[in-house]
Amino acid sequence: MSLVAPHPDDLAGATANAPALRFATTDDIPAIANLIARSAEILSRSFYTADQRKAAIDHVFGVDRQLIADQSYFVMASDRAIVGCGGWSKRETLFGGDQVAMRSPRLLDPATEAARIRAFFVDPEAARGGIASALLAASELAARMQGFHTFELLATLPGVPFYAARGFTVTDKITIDLGGVSVPFVAMRK
């Protein structure tokens, strides 16, 4: 499968040194893990308490090596750093990194089930610069190329407006107990 270039409007003001979209590799795992923790900590401050952010980072947010192995996880990277990551999945697992116990490798049926939009994180210094939009466009296109027509995700509170602006609707509001700390999330579908 070939990668899709981000829409020009998504990278307004881009320069020759702008990040490029590519598949994540196992060599990227340390950088992705660092990005996830920084993004979740900083961009969620207005939505979650310090205890909730820590619980989510410790118990849910993290690298999902299955997405990398399936070549369904993308990064936006320059020669200096990874500034965004996100992808989609053809597997049943809806959210969470390798540390989440309730994972399922079962393959979804694209004719009757929704692809999962997974693990979107952006460097706080690059937020609102089109990085997540480019990642989402590539993810949706890749899933469509595999026969999927609908998409599901579990959004963090700061992610809800982003996904809603891109056609996702709220299907449920849930709270997950993460090590004794209740953390709210929002299920969405497109």
Secondary structure, DSSP 8 states (H G I E B T S, - for coil): -------GGGGTT--TT--EEEE--GGGHHHHHHHHHHHHHHHTTTTS-HHHHHHHHHHT-S--HHHHHTT-EEEEE-SS-EEEEEEEESBS--S--TT-SS----B--TTTS-EEEEEEEE-GGGTTSSHHHHHHHHHHHHHHHTT---EEEEE-GGGHHHHHTTT-EEEEEEEEEETTEEEEEEEEE-
